[in-house]
Amino acid sequence: METLKVSSKSNPNKVAGAIVGSLTKNEKLEIQAIGAGAVNQASKALAVARRFLSEDGKDLFAVPGFIEVEIDGETRTGISFKVYLTTKKAE
């Protein structure tokens, strides 16, 4: 499963394009975000990706969860979104 790492400085439109590209190839991916700003950008990117996918009659669903990542020798808690491609539009 491909992993995309999103930061608070990530462009949601570019991340959305990466999400759609990955889902088109693999039908699933993981997005990792650490910090409120990064989670915000990841959430926006998921919303934009849904709009892109809807043009082709597709949709996605995301399952959030917690992750622990080591950064500079320090363990940080982040959010992981497991993202899956579906052909039926989620309501």
C-alpha positions in Angstrom: 0.0 0.0 0.0 1.4 3.4 -1.0 1.9 5.9 1.8 1.4 9.7 1.3 2.8 12.0 4.0 1.0 15.3 4.3 2.3 18.3 6.2 0.6 21.6 7.2 2.3 23.2 4.1 1.0 20.6 1.6 -1.2 21.9 -1.2 -4.5 20.1 -0.9 -5.1 20.2 -4.7 -1.7 18.6 -5.4 -2.3 16.0 -2.7 -5.7 15.3 -4.1 -4.1 14.6 -7.5 -1.7 12.2 -5.9 -4.6 10.5 -4.1 -6.5 10.0 -7.4 -3.4 8.8 -9.2 -2.5 6.3 -6.5 -6.1 5.0 -6.2 -6.4 4.6 -10.0 -3.3 2.3 -9.9 -3.7 0.5 -6.6 -7.3 1.1 -5.4 -6.0 1.8 -1.8 -3.4 3.9 -0.1 -2.5 5.4 3.3 -2.3 9.1 4.2 -0.2 10.0 7.2 -0.5 13.4 8.9 1.1 14.7 12.2 -0.3 17.8 13.8 -3.6 19.7 13.4 -2.5 21.6 10.3 -1.4 18.5 8.5 -4.7 16.7 9.4 -6.6 19.7 8.1 -4.7 19.7 4.7 -5.2 15.9 4.4 -9.0 16.3 5.0 -9.2 19.0 2.4 -7.3 16.9 -0.1 -9.7 14.0 0.5 -12.7 16.3 -0.2 -11.1 17.5 -3.4 -10.1 14.0 -4.5 -13.8 12.9 -4.1 -14.8 15.7 -6.5 -12.2 14.6 -9.0 -13.3 11.0 -8.8 -17.0 11.8 -9.1 -16.4 13.0 -12.6 -15.7 9.4 -13.5 -18.5 8.0 -11.5 -16.2 6.8 -8.7 -15.8 7.7 -5.1 -13.5 6.9 -2.1 -13.9 6.2 1.5 -11.4 6.8 4.3 -10.9 5.0 7.6 -9.1 7.2 10.1 -6.9 5.8 12.9 -3.9 6.7 15.1 -0.3 6.0 14.3 3.0 6.5 16.2 5.9 7.8 14.2 9.5 8.5 15.4 10.8 11.9 14.4 14.3 13.0 15.5 14.3 10.3 18.2 10.9 11.4 19.6 7.7 9.4 19.3 4.8 11.5 17.9 1.2 10.5 17.5 -0.5 11.2 14.2 -3.5 10.4 12.1 -3.6 7.8 9.4 -6.3 7.6 6.8 -6.6 4.3 5.0 -8.3 5.3 1.7 -10.1 2.9 -0.7 -11.5 3.4 -4.2 -15.2 2.5 -4.8 -17.5 2.8 -7.8 -20.5 3.7 -5.8 -20.9 7.2 -4.5 -20.8 7.4 -0.7 -23.6 9.5 0.8 
